[in-house]
């Protein structure tokens, strides 16, 4: 009796690969759905890993991990989705506690606690309000990241926590600058430390705590700018900040519990906008347009250091005069930036504090009558070195060797220094 031979048909290799991918996708969908965030929302038990992002419903904002500038640290931040670059980072969740690798993940645990976890690190708690209800965290088209309770059908209930209550260096439409006297909540902008480090810097912007309806900017604890009093339409000293009343509604709200400044777009077609207090203490307004153009619509530039700084008078409106300047410093004295210079003499003081930046070095040197030069100490432009009178310096071949030297000259040479500063800015 003849036996039938079993015929083996070899499927094409591409078909096998396709089948394997289908099985893998099916397995991932059935086993990984509870561990991966999608779209604009994460729910309890889900994770947003380092390489993943939330994108708001209409694609305006994104939330994800990033490394600013030359830094290798990882931060969780909110940015405008269509525009690249650190300038569009409008909120940073873990500015005080960076993650050193790509192991970070945003999650909501079973108790409703919103936190960032990482390998070998302690959890970074964003919201510790425990709740037995179901909670979700959603990135809204306003740029607000909101943790809220939800009904069994998924419809939202009360807001438990929101990023708008914890501003970093940027003010978005719908955010507030001010305070709630009943809850103690304060809404204040704080600058980044440097362009590569979003940890809290030396500058802050908020509502005048004395009760006046005006905004103040502080360097450390000293006010260096004020907006002037709100007159119902704008701020007296700097009306340009609120001049675009065709596209935006600007308002100053004062109730029994709250006092704050805010603004909102008048229509959906108004270009995305935000204010930023940058790491030099300058206040910028930005607008973005559909064709990818970033437009700086307004700027406030108050020089903090005692160096020639080129700027237009229009940009200095509201800047306050320096208080308590030492008598030994005359009006014709400046600190001039010397590039490719190093100290032959050792500094009389090292300040090994990585939270200090160049403006702090300037202030320490200016207030000490024997100090004639300063520079930062670390490669990330933090810390300070100070030199006293009698110190000597020499030229260097390294462009990164930069020292600010005290100069005492006539007005004509001071004009030359300002012109030189313009050239330096144009070439860098």
C-alpha positions in Angstrom: 0.0 0.0 0.0 1.4 3.2 -1.1 1.9 5.9 1.5 1.2 9.5 0.9 4.2 11.8 1.3 3.6 14.9 3.3 4.3 17.9 1.2 6.0 20.8 3.0 5.3 24.2 1.5 7.9 26.9 2.5 6.4 30.3 3.0 8.3 33.3 1.6 10.6 34.8 4.2 8.8 38.2 4.0 5.5 36.5 4.9 7.1 34.9 7.9 8.5 38.2 9.1 5.1 39.8 8.6 3.4 37.1 10.6 5.9 37.4 13.4 5.3 41.2 13.6 1.6 40.6 13.7 1.9 38.2 16.6 4.3 40.5 18.4 1.9 43.5 18.0 -1.0 41.4 19.1 1.0 40.2 22.2 2.0 43.8 23.0 -1.5 45.0 22.7 -2.9 42.4 25.0 -0.1 42.4 27.6 1.2 45.9 27.5 -1.9 48.1 27.3 -1.9 48.7 31.0 1.7 49.9 31.1 1.8 52.4 28.2 0.4 55.9 28.0 -1.4 57.0 24.9 -2.5 60.3 23.3 -3.0 63.1 25.9 -3.8 61.1 29.1 -2.4 58.6 31.4 -4.4 56.6 33.9 -3.6 54.8 37.2 -1.1 52.1 36.6 0.1 53.5 33.3 3.6 54.9 32.7 5.0 57.6 30.4 8.6 56.4 29.8 11.6 58.5 28.8 11.1 58.1 25.1 7.3 58.6 25.1 5.2 61.8 24.9 1.7 63.0 25.7 0.3 65.4 23.0 -2.7 67.6 23.7 -5.9 66.9 21.8 -5.3 69.4 19.0 -1.5 68.9 18.9 -0.6 72.2 20.5 1.5 71.0 23.4 3.6 68.0 24.2 4.8 66.6 27.6 7.9 64.4 27.7 11.5 64.1 28.9 14.2 66.3 27.5 17.8 67.4 28.0 18.3 71.2 27.8 21.2 72.6 25.9 24.4 70.7 26.4 23.1 69.0 29.6 22.8 65.2 29.7 20.3 65.3 32.6 16.7 64.4 31.9 13.8 66.6 32.9 10.0 66.2 32.4 8.7 69.2 30.6 5.9 70.8 28.6 6.7 72.4 25.3 4.9 73.8 22.2 4.6 70.7 20.0 5.2 72.3 16.6 8.4 74.1 17.7 11.7 72.7 18.7 14.3 74.2 21.0 14.6 74.9 24.7 12.9 78.4 24.2 9.5 76.7 23.9 9.8 74.7 27.2 7.1 76.4 29.3 7.1 74.1 32.4 9.5 71.7 34.1 8.3 69.1 36.6 11.6 68.1 38.2 13.7 71.2 37.9 15.3 70.6 41.3 15.8 66.9 40.9 17.2 65.9 37.4 17.4 62.3 36.3 20.9 61.2 35.2 19.8 58.6 32.7 16.9 57.5 30.5 15.2 55.4 33.2 12.7 58.1 34.2 8.9 57.4 33.9 5.8 59.4 34.9 3.1 57.4 36.5 0.0 57.5 38.7 0.1 54.8 41.4 -2.9 52.9 42.9 -3.3 55.6 45.6 -3.7 58.3 42.9 -0.2 59.8 43.6 1.3 61.5 40.5 5.1 60.9 40.5 8.3 60.4 38.5 10.2 57.2 39.1 13.7 56.3 38.0 16.2 53.5 38.4 18.0 53.7 41.8 16.4 57.1 42.6 13.7 58.2 45.1 10.3 58.9 43.6 9.7 62.6 42.7 6.2 63.4 44.0 4.3 65.9 41.9 1.0 65.4 43.7 0.6 63.5 47.0 -3.2 63.9 47.5 -4.3 60.4 47.9 -7.7 59.5 46.7 -9.7 56.3 46.4 -11.4 57.5 43.3 -10.2 56.9 39.8 -7.8 59.6 38.6 -6.3 60.5 35.3 -3.7 63.1 34.2 -4.4 65.0 31.0 -2.3 67.5 29.0 -4.8 70.2 27.8 -4.5 72.4 24.7 -3.9 75.3 27.1 -0.6 73.7 28.2 -2.1 72.9 31.6 -1.3 69.4 32.9 -4.3 68.4 35.0 -4.8 65.5 37.5 -8.5 65.0 38.1 -10.9 62.5 39.5 -13.1 60.8 36.8 -16.5 59.1 36.9 -16.8 55.4 36.0 -17.7 56.4 32.4 -14.5 58.5 32.1 -16.1 61.9 32.4 -14.1 64.4 34.5 -15.0 65.4 38.0 -12.9 67.7 40.3 -9.4 68.9 39.6 -6.9 67.4 42.2 -3.8 69.1 41.0 -2.7 71.2 38.0 0.7 72.4 36.6 -0.7 76.0 36.2 -0.6 76.3 40.0 3.2 75.6 40.0 4.7 77.8 37.3 8.4 77.7 36.5 9.8 80.3 34.2 6.9 80.9 31.8 3.5 82.4 31.8 0.9 80.9 29.4 -2.5 82.3 28.6 -4.8 81.3 31.5 -2.0 81.2 34.1 -1.9 83.7 37.0 0.7 85.9 38.5 -0.4 86.7 42.1 -1.5 84.9 45.2 -4.5 83.5 47.0 -4.6 84.8 50.6 -7.0 82.1 51.7 -5.0 79.1 50.6 -1.6 80.6 50.7 -1.1 79.7 47.0 1.4 82.0 45.2 1.9 82.2 41.5 5.4 83.4 40.7 7.8 82.9 37.8 11.4 81.8 38.7 14.1 81.9 36.1 16.3 78.9 35.1 19.8 79.0 36.6 21.5 78.8 33.2 20.5 77.9 29.6 21.5 74.3 30.3 20.1 74.1 33.8 16.4 74.7 34.6 16.9 74.6 38.4 15.6 77.8 40.1 17.8 80.7 39.3 18.4 84.2 40.7 15.4 86.0 39.2 11.7 85.9 40.0 8.6 87.8 38.7 5.3 88.2 40.5 2.7 90.4 42.1 3.8 93.3 44.4 3.3 91.8 48.0 2.7 95.3 49.4 -0.8 95.4 47.9 -0.1 97.6 44.9 -1.7 96.4 41.6 1.7 96.0 39.8 4.2 93.4 38.9 7.7 93.3 40.3 10.9 91.4 39.2 13.5 90.5 41.8 17.2 89.6 41.6 17.5 87.5 44.7 15.5 89.6 47.1 16.1 93.0 45.5 13.5 94.5 43.1 15.1 95.6 39.8 11.9 96.2 37.7 8.3 97.2 38.2 5.5 97.3 35.7 3.8 100.4 37.2 0.3 100.3 38.5 -2.5 98.6 36.5 -4.8 101.3 35.1 -7.7 99.1 33.9 -6.2 98.5 30.5 -2.4 98.0 31.1 0.5 98.7 33.3 1.5 102.3 33.6 5.3 102.0 33.1 5.2 99.4 30.3 2.0 99.6 28.4 3.5 97.6 25.5 3.2 94.4 27.6 -0.5 94.5 27.2 -0.8 96.5 23.9 -2.0 93.6 21.8 -5.6 93.8 23.0 -6.9 92.8 19.5 -5.8 89.2 20.0 -5.7 88.9 23.8 -7.8 89.9 26.9 -5.5 91.2 29.7 -7.0 91.6 33.1 -6.1 92.3 36.7 -8.4 90.4 39.1 -8.9 91.4 42.8 -11.3 89.6 45.0 -11.6 88.9 48.8 -9.4 85.8 48.4 -7.3 86.3 45.2 -5.3 89.0 43.5 -3.6 88.2 40.2 -2.8 89.3 36.7 -3.7 87.0 33.7 -4.4 87.0 30.0 -6.3 84.8 27.6 -6.7 84.7 23.8 -9.8 86.4 22.4 -10.3 83.9 19.6 -8.9 80.5 18.5 -7.0 82.1 15.7 -4.9 84.2 18.1 -1.3 83.0 17.7 0.1 80.9 20.6 1.9 83.1 23.1 3.8 83.0 26.3 6.0 85.2 28.6 9.3 84.0 29.9 11.7 85.2 32.6 15.0 84.0 31.2 18.1 83.1 33.2 19.6 86.6 32.7 16.5 88.2 34.3 15.1 89.5 31.0 11.4 89.4 30.4 10.3 88.3 26.9 7.0 87.9 25.2 6.9 85.3 22.4 4.3 84.5 19.8 4.3 81.6 17.3 2.7 81.4 13.9 1.6 78.5 11.8 4.5 78.9 9.3 7.0 78.1 12.1 8.1 81.7 12.8 9.0 82.7 16.4 8.2 86.3 17.0 9.6 88.1 20.0 6.9 90.8 20.4 8.2 92.5 23.5 11.2 92.5 25.8 12.2 94.0 29.1 16.0 94.2 29.6 17.3 95.5 32.9 21.1 95.1 33.1 22.0 93.6 36.5 25.7 93.5 36.1 28.0 96.5 36.1 29.2 96.0 32.5 28.4 98.0 29.3 25.3 96.4 27.9 23.7 97.5 24.6 19.9 97.9 24.7 17.3 100.4 23.6 15.6 102.7 26.1 12.3 101.3 25.1 13.4 97.9 26.5 14.5 99.5 29.8 11.1 100.9 30.9 10.3 100.0 34.5 13.9 99.2 35.4 14.8 100.4 38.9 18.0 102.2 39.9 20.5 100.3 41.9 20.2 100.7 45.7 23.0 101.0 48.3 25.9 101.1 45.8 29.2 101.4 47.7 30.8 104.9 47.8 34.1 103.6 46.4 32.4 102.8 43.0 32.3 105.8 40.8 29.9 106.4 37.9 32.7 105.9 35.3 33.7 102.4 36.6 32.8 99.3 34.7 33.6 95.6 34.6 34.8 94.9 31.1 34.8 91.4 29.6 38.3 90.3 28.6 38.2 87.3 26.4 41.2 84.9 26.3 42.4 86.2 29.7 43.5 84.3 32.7 44.7 85.3 36.2 48.4 85.0 36.9 47.7 85.8 40.5 45.5 83.4 42.5 42.0 84.7 43.3 41.6 85.9 46.8 38.3 84.1 47.1 36.7 81.0 45.6 32.9 80.6 46.0 32.2 76.9 45.4 28.5 77.3 45.1 26.9 75.9 41.9 23.7 77.9 42.5 25.6 81.2 41.9 25.9 82.6 38.4 27.8 85.4 36.7 25.6 88.2 38.1 26.2 87.0 41.6 30.0 87.2 41.0 29.5 90.7 39.7 27.6 91.8 42.8 30.1 90.3 45.2 33.0 92.0 43.5 31.2 95.3 43.1 30.3 95.5 46.8 33.9 94.8 47.9 36.1 97.9 47.2 39.3 95.9 46.9 37.9 93.5 44.2 39.0 94.3 40.7 38.0 91.2 38.7 35.8 88.2 38.7 34.9 85.1 36.7 32.8 82.0 37.1 34.4 78.9 38.6 32.8 75.9 36.9 32.4 74.9 33.3 28.7 75.4 33.4 29.2 79.1 34.2 28.4 78.8 37.9 30.4 79.5 41.1 32.7 82.5 41.4 36.4 83.5 41.5 37.3 87.0 42.8 40.6 88.9 42.4 41.8 91.8 44.6 43.8 94.9 43.7 47.4 94.1 42.8 46.5 90.9 40.9 48.0 90.4 37.5 46.6 88.8 34.3 47.8 87.6 31.0 46.4 86.7 27.6 45.4 83.1 26.9 44.9 81.1 23.7 41.7 79.6 25.0 38.6 81.5 24.0 36.7 80.1 27.0 39.1 81.9 29.4 37.1 85.0 30.2 37.5 87.5 33.1 35.6 90.7 33.9 38.2 93.4 34.8 37.4 96.7 36.5 38.0 99.7 34.3 38.0 103.3 35.2 37.9 105.5 32.1 36.5 108.6 30.6 33.1 108.8 29.0 34.5 108.6 25.4 36.1 105.2 26.2 32.9 104.1 27.8 31.1 104.7 24.6 33.8 102.6 22.9 33.1 99.8 25.4 29.4 99.9 24.5 30.1 99.7 20.8 32.5 96.8 21.4 29.8 95.0 23.3 27.5 95.4 20.3 30.1 93.9 18.1 30.6 91.0 20.5 26.8 90.3 20.6 26.6 90.4 16.8 29.5 87.9 16.4 28.3 85.4 19.0 
